[in-house]
């Protein structure tokens, strides 16, 4: 971009991004969201679903309902997991191209999903600041979002996800919030701290992690 200086000179300006983790954002098709919601509803109706079986220490701290799923159980879930692998490759490729413009993906990298779980949050539920210790990448995909979660202003980020990295300082940002939107997928390095703020209206915030 160009910028006028105080003496009316025109200067070309590039905003560089040499530091900080990259986050992939994608919008998944409605049929994928519908399929995952149906799978979640099937588990909820099943007598075999037991919240106590989900041994995630983080989620024991809050009232959110969370339970693991096995992506190998059904072909549709396996295909979805493979699709997440392709998107993760895209994130890695873009980063490699930033380092080396001549980078060419040789397709030797393989991505495996270690685990996945549905998270169902309701009024006043939240997730404390945390990171994930299994694997190199994590993701969150929003499947349902309450109507009361809306565009943020300076005072309202209820129900938002907040990614935290480093500390805020001069021309340095220490966090980035995103409003949950059905179909929005975020893939990010597992070491990246993040939190989900509570919301106070009716409805369910449902996600796949």
C-alpha positions, 0 to 999 in steps of 0.5 A: 500500500502507499502512504503520504508522509508529512512532507507530501512524499508518497512512500510504499509500505508493506506490513510484515508478519515475521512473528506469531503463529498462523491460523487457518480460517475456512467456511465449511459447506452446510451439508458437512455441518448438518452431518456432524450435528446429526452425528452429535444428536445420535450420540445424545440420544444413545444410552451409551453416551456418558459424560463421565466417560470423557476424561478431559481434565479441562472440561471438568472445570466447567459445566459444558457437556463434552464427549469424544467421537471416533472418526473411524466409525463411519465413512462420512466421518473418515472422509471429514477427517481426511478433509481436515488433513488436507486443510492442515496441509494447506496451512503448512504449505502457505507457511512454507511458501512464506519462508521459501517462495520456491517451495513445492509440496512433495505430498510426503507429509501425512496428518493423523487425527488423534482424537475429536470431541463435541463440546456443547455450551449453554448459558454461563458456560466457558472454557478457561485459557488452555492449550492442547498437548496431543499432536501439532495442530488443533481445530474448532468447527462451529456447528450451532451458535445462539442468536445472542452471540453477535458482532462485538463492540468494545464491551461485548465479546460474549461467546467468542473464542480468544487466541492468546500469544505473547504479550501486548506491547507497542505495535504488538498484539497479544490476542485475537478474538473471533465471533463463532459462526456456524460453519466457521473452522479454525485450524491452529498450532496446538501450543496456541493458548485459547479460551471461550468466553461465556454467553448469557442468552438462550440456546446452545453453542456447539462445536467440534474440536 
